[in-house]
Amino acid sequence: MKLYKTKKSNIHRHGLSAAQDIKKGTKIIQYKGKKITNKEADENKKYGYNITYLFTLNKKYLIDGDFKYNTARLINHSCNPNCEVVDNYGSEIWISAMRDIKKNEELTYDYGFSFDSYYKDHVCKCGSSNCVGYIVREGSRWRIKKLIKQANIVE
């Protein structure tokens, strides 16, 4: 039996939710896609290719998950996630429960986007109390908070 089901999401159109209660540490779904090199990814970026579904697999390869058969691509970002990404020694990417998850709860993880000049292109709508309004990895959210604070001082 699948641990997940497709659902409408308040975060972003569609998402996945737990089809049953899921225990912490359970592998829920594999992130699937085409293996590409970092060089191929850089080339694709030049031509405006959607890089949202790229996962680093190891130093040389990424997984491009922008395919309908990759159901895991429907899991939305949250600044207060219930899942995490587990790299299986550079060969597979899995989404696993980082805490117990109740049936029908939406599955989310931190997308881990870096803080760079494109952060404004990735608006976050997770609604978490610690959300800073942009999809930026947890370790970089302080930068967004600092910018917001500076903007409020200037106004």
C-alpha positions as CSV (number, residue, x, y, z in Angstrom):
1,M,0.0,0.0,0.0
2,K,1.3,3.5,-0.9
3,L,2.1,5.8,2.0
4,Y,1.0,8.9,0.0
5,K,-1.8,10.2,-2.1
6,T,-2.2,13.2,-4.5
7,K,-4.3,16.1,-3.1
8,K,-5.1,19.7,-3.6
9,S,-2.7,21.9,-1.7
10,N,-3.1,25.2,0.1
11,I,0.6,25.7,-0.5
12,H,0.8,25.3,-4.3
13,R,-1.9,23.8,-6.4
14,H,-1.2,20.0,-5.9
15,G,0.7,18.1,-3.3
16,L,1.0,14.8,-1.6
17,S,-0.5,13.8,1.7
18,A,-0.1,10.8,4.0
19,A,-2.5,8.0,3.0
20,Q,-2.0,6.6,6.5
21,D,-0.1,7.4,9.7
22,I,3.6,7.4,8.9
23,K,6.3,6.8,11.6
24,K,9.4,9.0,11.9
25,G,12.3,7.6,9.7
26,T,10.0,5.8,7.2
27,K,11.1,6.1,3.6
28,I,8.0,7.5,1.8
29,I,8.8,7.9,-1.8
30,Q,11.8,7.9,-4.1
31,Y,12.6,11.0,-6.1
32,K,13.0,9.8,-9.6
33,G,14.2,11.3,-12.8
34,K,16.9,11.6,-15.4
35,K,20.5,11.6,-14.3
36,I,22.3,14.6,-15.8
37,T,25.8,16.2,-15.3
38,N,26.4,19.5,-13.6
39,K,27.6,20.8,-17.0
40,E,24.3,19.8,-18.6
41,A,22.4,21.5,-15.8
42,D,24.4,24.7,-16.3
43,E,23.7,24.6,-20.1
44,N,20.0,24.1,-19.4
45,K,20.0,27.2,-17.0
46,K,21.3,29.4,-19.9
47,Y,18.2,28.6,-21.9
48,G,15.7,29.2,-19.2
49,Y,15.1,25.5,-18.3
50,N,13.1,24.9,-15.1
51,I,15.7,24.0,-12.5
52,T,13.1,23.7,-9.7
53,Y,13.2,19.9,-9.8
54,L,17.0,19.3,-9.8
55,F,18.5,17.4,-6.9
56,T,22.2,17.0,-6.4
57,L,23.0,13.3,-6.4
58,N,26.8,13.5,-6.1
59,K,29.7,15.7,-7.2
60,K,29.2,14.9,-10.9
61,Y,25.5,14.2,-11.3
62,L,22.1,15.6,-10.6
63,I,18.6,14.1,-10.8
64,D,16.3,16.1,-13.1
65,G,12.8,15.2,-11.7
66,D,10.7,17.3,-14.0
67,F,8.8,14.2,-15.3
68,K,5.2,13.1,-14.8
69,Y,6.4,9.7,-13.6
70,N,8.2,11.4,-10.7
71,T,5.2,11.7,-8.2
72,A,7.6,13.0,-5.6
73,R,7.9,16.3,-7.5
74,L,4.5,17.2,-6.1
75,I,5.7,17.5,-2.6
76,N,5.7,21.1,-1.6
77,H,8.3,23.2,0.3
78,S,7.6,24.2,3.9
79,C,9.7,26.2,6.3
80,N,8.4,23.8,8.9
81,P,8.6,20.5,7.1
82,N,7.6,17.0,8.2
83,C,9.9,15.2,5.7
84,E,13.5,15.3,4.7
85,V,15.6,14.4,1.7
86,V,17.8,11.3,2.2
87,D,20.7,10.8,-0.2
88,N,21.4,7.1,-0.5
89,Y,25.2,7.3,-0.9
90,G,25.0,9.2,-4.2
91,S,22.8,6.6,-5.9
92,E,19.2,7.5,-5.0
93,I,17.2,10.3,-3.4
94,W,14.4,9.4,-1.0
95,I,11.9,11.5,0.9
96,S,11.6,10.3,4.5
97,A,9.5,11.2,7.5
98,M,11.5,13.4,9.9
99,R,8.7,13.1,12.5
100,D,5.5,11.1,12.9
101,I,3.0,12.2,10.3
102,K,-0.8,11.8,10.7
103,K,-3.0,10.5,7.9
104,N,-4.1,13.2,5.5
105,E,-1.4,15.6,6.6
106,E,0.4,17.2,3.6
107,L,3.9,16.0,3.0
108,T,6.5,18.8,2.8
109,Y,10.2,19.3,3.0
110,D,12.7,22.1,2.9
111,Y,13.7,22.6,-0.8
112,G,17.1,23.8,0.4
113,F,17.4,26.6,-2.1
114,S,20.4,28.8,-1.6
115,F,20.3,32.5,-0.9
116,D,21.4,34.1,-4.1
117,S,20.2,36.8,-6.4
118,Y,17.2,34.6,-7.5
119,Y,15.6,34.2,-4.1
120,K,12.8,36.6,-5.0
121,D,11.8,34.3,-7.9
122,H,10.8,31.6,-5.3
123,V,8.0,33.0,-3.2
124,C,7.0,30.7,-0.3
125,K,3.3,30.2,0.6
126,C,3.7,27.5,3.3
127,G,2.1,29.7,6.0
128,S,4.4,28.4,8.8
129,S,5.0,30.7,11.7
130,N,8.7,30.8,10.8
131,C,8.2,31.4,7.1
132,V,10.1,34.4,5.7
133,G,8.2,34.6,2.4
134,Y,10.8,33.0,0.2
135,I,11.9,29.4,-0.4
136,V,15.4,29.6,1.1
137,R,17.1,26.8,3.1
138,E,16.8,27.0,6.8
139,G,20.4,28.0,7.3
140,S,20.0,31.1,5.1
141,R,16.7,32.4,6.3
142,W,18.4,34.8,8.7
143,R,19.6,36.7,5.6
144,I,16.0,37.3,4.5
145,K,15.0,38.3,8.0
146,K,17.9,40.8,8.0
147,L,16.9,42.3,4.7
148,I,13.3,42.6,5.8
149,K,14.4,44.3,9.1
150,Q,16.6,46.7,7.1
151,A,13.7,47.6,4.7
152,N,11.4,48.3,7.7
153,I,14.0,50.6,9.2
154,V,14.4,52.6,5.9
155,E,10.6,53.0,5.4
